[in-house]
Amino acid sequence: MTLSKSLVALVAVALAALPTYYAKSLPSYFKVCERDADNFGECIVESVNALRPHLDKGIRSFKIPPLNPLSLEEVSIDEGTGPVAINLKLTKLRVKGGQDYKVNWVRPELENHKIHFSIDLPVLEMHGDYEMDGRALVLPIKGKGVADIIVYKISPNATLIGKPVMRDGVKYMEVEDFPVNIGPASLVKLNFDNLFGGNKQLGDNMNRFLNSNWREVMDELRPIIENVVSAFLISASQSIFNTVPFDTLFPLKSA
């Protein structure tokens, strides 16, 4: 055998051994799911839920940073056409509660590099700076300061959209997007300080008004909340898919 053939054979053996190498380096609580198994979706539910207690401090083997709180530089919405119509920008946002998710069901669609999820989130807390201008029903609203938004009991449906990539001859599935539909909430609590240039009476009255009409406010805030949930899901999943080869995460039973 020539040197070049020996080198090719050595590389082939090394690449074939990569899935086994990565599988041995996965956390003990993380369950690898065989993509041709009858219970593939149920296995993913169990595996993803097993990550939950470890997300506060991050998961080093997956290169997942601590996610409680999740920090976001900026999310915003433009004025809508509903009864609550505001331009709202939130910056330096700190989000708590995402790690308390529970995955209810999963529908894998790996032939298209998609995975569909249904998730429960008991509470999502957002704290950050805000700038706002618009109207709430018939009342004008304007302010700049610190915002606290708490959303209770949402059950988002989400879809992980990935794409296959090859790195050093090994297939990975990169996360391209994670669109979310959060559905209804059981309650939303809001507080915006420094409304109307710091006029306490007007600001307190507006905060009471917003909380009394939280359903209408929720309809306007929906894009922000969906972006926040999507950002959490991307942060939790992207490192896993970038770090672990596709055939290690989702091997075949016969492999």
Number of C-alpha atoms within 10 A of each C-alpha: 6 6 8 9 10 11 12 11 12 12 13 12 11 12 15 12 11 16 18 12 13 15 18 11 11 16 13 8 11 16 18 18 22 21 19 12 13 9 11 17 21 16 19 25 21 19 17 18 17 14 18 16 11 15 18 19 13 17 18 11 13 19 14 19 16 18 22 18 20 20 20 16 10 15 17 17 17 15 15 15 9 14 15 25 24 23 17 21 18 23 18 14 22 19 22 20 20 26 23 18 19 19 21 15 17 22 16 19 14 14 7 11 15 19 19 17 20 19 18 17 21 17 19 22 17 21 20 21 18 23 18 21 19 18 18 19 16 9 11 14 20 19 20 20 16 18 19 17 17 17 20 16 17 20 20 23 19 21 22 23 19 20 14 12 14 12 8 6 10 15 15 22 24 23 21 12 17 23 20 22 19 23 13 15 19 11 15 21 18 17 19 23 21 19 25 17 13 13 12 13 10 15 21 16 11 21 17 15 14 22 16 13 15 19 17 17 22 20 17 23 20 16 18 18 21 19 18 24 23 22 20 23 20 18 17 25 18 21 18 22 17 16 16 23 23 20 21 21 22 17 17 13 10 6 6
